[in-house]
C-alpha cells in the first residue's frame, strides 16, 4: 500500500481539467467550474496547500448540501464612476469578481481608484488569487472578505468574527508582484484543519477550547473552541474593519449572520467581499513599480531573505518545471469525485 | 514646589489659542497654526497624551531647525474623478488634507470612492483625527502614513520601516463613529518616549537594543535600538503595505529616504500619506450606519466591554464637562513657549 502515498506529478492543465470535471459533476455551470478549478489548482501549484485540492471535498459537500448555488449568474451593477456592485446570487465570489473585473479595471484606470462590492456570495478559497492578477497589469489591489464566526474579538468572551483575511498586491519593476494574504486570526482555519488531520500541536496563542481556555490542540479548537485574532487588540480591530468593509459596506452577511443548519454538509461562508483597485500611474514622482522595486531592494539590504509571496513563486516555478506533486491517495480521491 | 504638579483645568478653546500662539511664534502661518492647534488640543482633550501637548516641544524644535516649512501653501491637483493629489510643499500633512478635503468629499460622494495622495509632507500627529471627521458626515475613511526608520521588518536584521499607522473610521447610527488608529509597530514611538521619561519598563516583545537584542528598556530602544512590528510577519507585511501606499503611491519619501542631518532638532518625518474615502450609501441592503450599529451590538453581546475609540470618547466628555487637565509644569512650559 505504500505506493498509495508516493507523490504523482500532474501538469497544471491536467489538474485544472480534473477539478473542472469534479465541479461540473457536482452541479456547477461550466463557467463556475472553470473559475474555481483555476483558482484551486493555482493554490496547489503555488504550494498553498490549505487552499488547494485539500478544499475539494469541502466544495463537493457544500454543493451537495444545496447551500451554495453552483449555477448562479452574477448580476453586475454599475453604481458610480468608481463603484461596482455585484449580487453573486448565492453563488461563489470568484465568478462574481470575474464578471465585474473588466468594468472594475476600466473604472480604476479612469477614476484612479475603484471599489467592487460583492454580496450574497460564498468565498472558500485563498484571497491572494483575487488580487495578484491586478498587480500583474500594473494596478494596486486590496481585498477583504469576512467568513464565519470562529474568532473571539480581543477582550470578548465568545467568538464572533471570521478569520477575515486581508490581501494586497502591488506591481514591481524587476520581478513578480509583491503579494500578501493574511488571516486576521492568529492562524488560518485551513491550517488548523491540516494540523488536526496530521495530529500536530499548534503554537501557543492560536486559539481556545470550548470552555474559552487556551489550547494548542487543533481538534479542541475545531470542536467547539475558537481562534484568537493575531496581534491582540490590533488584529482584532482589523478583523472588525473587515466585517464592516466586506459585509456592512457590500450588503453581505456578517460572519455571525447566516444559518446553515438546514443544509448539513454546508461549508462555505455566505458573506461579502470588498476589492479596492488603484491605478498608481495617477501618483506623483517616479513610476510606482520602480519605487516598489527600491523598497524590496532595501528590505533585502536590511537582511530580509524572503518577501511575502516569495515561497509561492518558487513553488510555482518548481511546479512548472516538474508538475504539481499530489500524493497518490489524494489523486485517487479526486478521480473518484470526478467519476473517473 | 508641589503646586507645580497639581493639574490645572483648561477649556478646549483656551488650549487651542495657547497652542496657536506657540505655532505662530515659531514661524507658522495663521492657517497652519490653527489646523495644528486644533489637532493637538483635540488629542489632549481625548486623553491621547502621546499626541497631545507632549508633542509641542518637538514641533517647536523641528520648526526652529528649518526642516519643515510652517508657512507652506499646499497645492491641490485634481487628477481624476476619484483621485486628488496634494503637494504639501514641505509643510505639515494636516493643512494639505484640510485644503483638499472639500474636493475629496465631493469625489467620494460622486464616484463612490476617492483617494487623496499627499506627498512632500510632515506628519507628527495622531492619525485618527484625519479619519474621524469623515465618519461624522457618514463616510468611511481609511488612512495610512509612513514615518521614519525605527522598525525592524520581521525576519530582517536592521530597522527600515516607520511605525506606519493605519487609521479607520466608520459611521454608526446610534453613537459616535467607530474609529481606530493603530501603529503597525508593537508600540507607538510616542509611548516609548513617555515610558522613557517616566523611567518605566516596557512589556516584552516591543523592541531591540542597538545590538539587535530584545530589550524592555525604552531608553535602549530610543538610543540606537529599534521597535518590532506588531503580530510578527503579519504586522510586518502591513507595515510594508503602508510604505507602498503612503510613499510609493503618493510620490513621498519612504521612511528611510530622508536625511535631516543638516537640521539639528528636526523631529518630523518627511514622507507621504494616503487617504481612501468611501461613500457607503452606494452599497446594497440596509443603510451602513444601521449595519455597523448591529455589529457593535453583537460585539457587546459577545462580552466586549470597550470598543476601539470608547476611551477617547469618554475622556472627551470629561474634558467638555470640567476642562482639559494639564499639569502645572507642562502648562508653564507651554506659556513660556508662547512668549507669555
Contacts between the chains, C-beta under 8 A, distances in Angstrom:
chain1	res1	chain2	res2	distance
A	79	B	112	6.0
A	79	B	282	5.0
A	80	B	110	6.8
A	80	B	111	5.4
A	80	B	112	3.8
A	80	B	279	8.0
A	80	B	282	5.7
A	81	B	81	4.8
A	81	B	82	6.8
A	81	B	110	6.8
A	81	B	111	4.4
A	81	B	112	7.4
A	82	B	81	6.8
A	82	B	82	4.1
A	82	B	111	3.4
A	82	B	112	4.9
A	82	B	113	4.7
A	82	B	114	6.9
A	83	B	111	6.7
A	83	B	112	2.7
A	83	B	113	6.0
A	83	B	279	7.9
A	83	B	282	4.7
A	85	B	282	7.2
A	85	B	283	7.1
A	85	B	284	5.8
A	87	B	284	7.2
A	110	B	80	6.8
A	110	B	81	6.8
A	111	B	80	5.4
A	111	B	81	4.5
A	111	B	82	3.5
A	111	B	83	6.7
A	111	B	111	5.3
A	111	B	113	7.9
A	111	B	114	8.0
A	112	B	79	6.0
A	112	B	80	3.8
A	112	B	81	7.4
A	112	B	82	4.9
A	112	B	83	2.8
A	112	B	115	6.1
A	113	B	82	4.7
A	113	B	83	6.0
A	113	B	111	8.0
A	113	B	113	5.6
A	113	B	114	6.6
A	113	B	115	4.4
A	113	B	276	7.0
A	114	B	82	6.9
A	114	B	111	8.0
A	114	B	113	6.6
A	115	B	112	6.1
A	115	B	113	4.4
A	115	B	278	6.4
A	115	B	282	8.0
A	117	B	282	7.6
A	117	B	283	5.6
A	117	B	284	7.1
A	119	B	284	5.5
A	119	B	285	7.0
A	140	B	244	7.4
A	140	B	245	7.5
A	140	B	249	6.6
A	152	B	302	7.5
A	153	B	299	5.9
A	153	B	302	6.2
A	153	B	304	5.4
A	155	B	303	7.7
A	155	B	304	5.3
A	155	B	305	6.6
A	155	B	306	6.6
A	156	B	299	6.8
A	156	B	302	4.3
A	156	B	303	4.3
A	156	B	304	4.2
A	157	B	302	6.5
A	157	B	303	3.3
A	158	B	302	4.5
A	158	B	303	5.9
A	159	B	302	7.4
A	160	B	298	6.0
A	160	B	299	6.4
A	160	B	302	4.3
A	166	B	238	7.8
A	168	B	237	7.7
A	168	B	241	5.1
A	170	B	241	8.0
A	170	B	244	5.2
A	170	B	248	7.6
A	178	B	240	7.5
A	178	B	244	7.2
A	180	B	237	4.3
A	180	B	240	7.9
A	180	B	241	7.5
A	182	B	234	4.6
A	182	B	237	6.0
A	182	B	238	7.8
A	230	B	231	4.6
A	230	B	232	7.7
A	230	B	234	5.2
A	230	B	235	7.9
A	231	B	230	4.6
A	231	B	231	2.7
A	231	B	232	7.7
A	231	B	234	6.6
A	231	B	235	5.7
A	232	B	230	7.7
A	232	B	231	7.7
A	233	B	308	7.5
A	234	B	182	4.6
A	234	B	230	5.2
A	234	B	231	6.6
A	234	B	235	7.3
A	235	B	230	7.9
A	235	B	231	5.7
A	235	B	234	7.3
A	237	B	168	7.7
A	237	B	180	4.4
A	237	B	182	6.0
A	237	B	308	5.1
A	238	B	166	7.8
A	238	B	182	7.8
A	240	B	178	7.5
A	240	B	180	7.9
A	240	B	295	7.2
A	240	B	299	7.3
A	240	B	308	7.6
A	241	B	168	5.1
A	241	B	170	8.0
A	241	B	180	7.5
A	243	B	295	5.7
A	244	B	140	7.4
A	244	B	170	5.2
A	244	B	178	7.1
A	244	B	291	7.9
A	244	B	292	5.9
A	244	B	295	6.6
A	245	B	140	7.5
A	247	B	291	7.2
A	248	B	170	7.6
A	248	B	280	7.4
A	248	B	283	7.6
A	248	B	288	5.4
A	248	B	291	3.7
A	248	B	292	5.4
A	248	B	295	6.6
A	249	B	140	6.6
A	249	B	278	6.8
A	249	B	280	5.4
A	249	B	283	5.0
A	249	B	288	6.2
A	250	B	283	5.8
A	250	B	284	6.7
A	251	B	283	5.3
A	251	B	284	2.9
A	251	B	285	3.3
A	251	B	286	7.7
A	252	B	285	7.9
A	254	B	291	7.9
A	254	B	294	7.4
A	254	B	295	6.2
A	254	B	298	7.3
A	256	B	298	6.2
A	276	B	113	7.0
A	276	B	276	6.7
A	278	B	115	6.4
A	278	B	249	6.8
A	279	B	80	8.0
A	279	B	83	7.9
A	280	B	248	7.4
A	280	B	249	5.4
A	282	B	79	5.0
A	282	B	80	5.7
A	282	B	83	4.7
A	282	B	85	7.3
A	282	B	115	8.0
A	282	B	117	7.6
A	283	B	85	7.1
A	283	B	117	5.6
A	283	B	248	7.6
A	283	B	249	5.0
A	283	B	250	5.8
A	283	B	251	5.3
A	284	B	85	5.8
A	284	B	87	7.2
A	284	B	117	7.1
A	284	B	119	5.5
A	284	B	250	6.7
A	284	B	251	2.9
A	285	B	119	7.0
A	285	B	251	3.3
A	285	B	252	7.9
A	286	B	251	7.7
A	288	B	248	5.4
A	288	B	249	6.2
A	291	B	244	7.9
A	291	B	247	7.2
A	291	B	248	3.7
A	291	B	254	7.9
A	292	B	244	5.9
A	292	B	248	5.4
A	294	B	254	7.4
A	295	B	240	7.2
A	295	B	243	5.7
A	295	B	244	6.6
A	295	B	248	6.6
A	295	B	254	6.2
A	298	B	160	6.0
A	298	B	254	7.3
A	298	B	256	6.2
A	299	B	153	5.9
A	299	B	156	6.8
A	299	B	160	6.4
A	299	B	240	7.3
A	302	B	152	7.5
A	302	B	153	6.2
A	302	B	156	4.3
A	302	B	157	6.5
A	302	B	158	4.5
A	302	B	159	7.4
A	302	B	160	4.4
A	303	B	155	7.7
A	303	B	156	4.3
A	303	B	157	3.3
A	303	B	158	5.9
A	304	B	153	5.4
A	304	B	155	5.3
A	304	B	156	4.2
A	305	B	155	6.5
A	306	B	155	6.6
A	308	B	233	7.5
A	308	B	237	5.1
A	308	B	240	7.5
